[in-house]
Amino acid sequence: MHDFSNLEQSLIHLSGTITEREVGSPITDLVLQELQRAGDEVKDFANYKTVSKKGIVMKSSTVFLRDEQNAVIGALCVNIDVSFLMRIGNEIQEFTKFNDEKAHQENFHTTVQDVIEDMTQQAFQRFHNTPASLEMDEKIEVIRELEQKGAFLIKGSPEYLANVLGVSKFTIYNYLQKIRTESSLNTL
């Protein structure tokens, strides 16, 4: 059970240890990305495949919780270990099918710093330079991708990214302002 009033420590209740997370763990990258959408566009995910750090295959579902004004305030996430069932094979094949197996990728982190670091490393993968050696337009593209994935919803993200890119946090805020302005002009 997640409470979105504090994304850095959104996990407020859990039953079991399949994801190896604890109460106080941060929100996942998949949920952050969905939260970038307008409130009415945030959609539940049902029966998607996830894999734990130990290689446990899970059938997962995320249901977003809303208040009286239809604002998203939390999520109920269910993860079921289907590793054994998958080994059984054909007899239970229908149970182990996933709706849209490749559309969603979600990583389970135990700290908010891990979430930011992982999202940042994913954004750098398409460039063949060290982060600090990127050209200004490449740095802006990294920030654009992180903005689209919801990374800046997490407190401390601009400071972390500034450190990695070798720029000031004010430069990050300037890039973000440019990206957001362009985005708002494109929607007109």
Sequence and secondary structure as in RCSB ss.txt:
>XXXX:A:sequence
MHDFSNLEQSLIHLSGTITEREVGSPITDLVLQELQRAGDEVKDFANYKTVSKKGIVMKSSTVFLRDEQNAVIGA
LCVNIDVSFLMRIGNEIQEFTKFNDEKAHQENFHTTVQDVIEDMTQQAFQRFHNTPASLEMDEKIEVIRELEQKG
AFLIKGSPEYLANVLGVSKFTIYNYLQKIRTESSLNTL
>XXXX:A:secstr
 EETT GGG B    SSTT   TT    HHHHHHHTS GGG   EEEEEEE TT  EEEEEEEEEE TT  EEEE
EEEEEE HHHHHH GGGTTTT  TTTTT      SSHHHHHHHHHHHHHTT SS GGG  HHHHHHHHHHHHHTT
GGGSTTHHHHHHHHHTS HHHHHHHHHHHHHHHHHHT 
